[in-house]
Amino acid sequence: MDFRTSLNTIGDAEFEFIKNLVYKQAGIFLAPHKKIMVQSRLNARLRTLGITSFENYVAKLKLDPKFATDEMQELINRITTNKTDFFRENHHFEFLKNQYFPALEQAAASGGSKTLRIWCSASSTGEEPYSIAITVYDYFNAKPGWNCKIYASDIDTQVIATAKKGLYRDDRLEPVSEAMKTKHFIKTVEKDHVFYEAKPHLKALIDFRQINLLHFPFPITDKLDLIFCRNVVIYFDKQTQKTLFQNFEASLKPKGYLILGHSETMFGISDSFKFLGHTIYQKKE
């Protein structure tokens, strides 16, 4: 049987329904040109469920409330894009260790708190929060009295499960120096493949959890010093971005920081943050 003949084609009405459902549940806007991507990513799901067409899949979502509730997470997991690397956009990590952390340390020396709370709000498979954890550990581990914690979240339950394991093939760690690998990862060989697993001291810094950025208040009780939300808001429309930035502002400490991805901006969306360059923003007083 030709595999291509087993692929289901999604019609305009079915795409429109799925597009609206994903927008309502996750805030992700699927433009018309994403139709083929949706079709491709959901075909395997239809085969798993034994559903023979997108028409039947959408009908089941509409008519079977229990199926719709159970299926929503599976649907979102397949639609979301999870492109990430260790130390991606490295200038942000240089900002942490060369400017932000020294400023925190100076403030603490003048009577400020020795606590640090960072939220990586779209952690994907974990490369970003582990990069943050390495940067935090290398700076603060030898400094007594500091209490540091990183929250790492994603809407996709599958990538969160991968991130918690902290296990990566060697090619994923190409941006990481050999000295850093030795210090922060355990090297193993399995079936002729080299793997690196994050050491316990990194995992202990990170609290992984599933969070939907549309659901506010966020399930994080700490006021945050800094939020990473990189390469996420490009998938949201302007109104969703505006609401999200308002909610981030409410979650940050006074003069807290928000870091976006290289192609993202607050210009024309929020005036509650001061732009510092390199997609780094600081909450205005």
Buried (B, 14 or more C-beta within 10 A) or exposed (E): EEEEEEEBEBBEEBBBBBBEBBBEBBBBBBEEEBBEEBBEBBBEBBEEBEBEBBBBBBBBBEEEEEBBEEBBBBBBBBBBBBEBBBBBBEBBBBBBEEEBBEEBBEEBEEEEEBBBBBBBBBBBBBBBBBBBBBBBBBBBEEEEEBEBBBBBBBBBEBBBEBBBEBBBEBEBBEEBEEEBBEBBBBEEEEEEEEBBBBBEEBBEBBBBBBBBBBEBEBEBEEEBBBBBBBBBBBBBEEEBBBBBBBBBBEBBBEEBBBBBBEEBBBEEBBEBBBEEEEBBBBBEE
